[in-house]
Amino acid sequence: MKKHEIHILKKKAGFSSMKDELSREVEVFLNAKSSEGYEIINVSFTYYEATELIAFITICR
């Protein structure tokens, strides 16, 4: 049975810069987890009250 984990990364900043910054953070996080043997299941982004961008990441081993 695979063990699933859910991670949440957030970024508060100016609208245009937060998308780029969070995308880079997610990419670094996923590269690190992938090299540790995790399988990436799902990545989704959502805005919270137009001031925060949130990434929901599901991985499993």
N, C-alpha and C positions, 0 to 999 in steps of 0.2 A: 504494500500500500504506500502510495506517495504522500509525503508530508507537504502540504501547501502552506505558504506564508503570504501574508498581505502586508505591503509596505506603503506608506503614504509620505510623499514629499510635497512640501508647500513652498510657495514663493510669494512674498509681498513686495511689490515694486511698481514702477510705472508700467502701464499696460504693455507697451511694445517690448520693453526690456525683460519683463518677467517671463514671457514666452521663451525667449532665447536662453535666458539663464536656467530656467527649469528644465528645458530640453537638454542642455548640456549636463546638468546634474543627473538627470534620468539616464542619459547615455553612459556616463561614467559608472553609475550604480549598476546598470544592467551588464556592462562589460565585466565588472568585478564579480558579480554573481554568476555570470556565465562561465567565467574562468574557474570558479569554485565548483562547477558541476551542476549548477541549477538550470532548470528548464524554465524559460520565460513563457508564462501562460497568457497573460493579458496585461496591457498597459492602456489606461484611459486618462484623459485630462478633463477637468471641469473647472468652471469659474465659480467662486463663492462671493456673492455680493459685489461683483466687479472689482474687488480689491485684492483678491487672492486667487492664484492659480494652483490647483491641487492635482497631483498625479497619483493615481491608484495603481499599484503594481502587484500582480499576482505571480508568484514563482513556485516551483516545486522541485524536489530533489528526487 
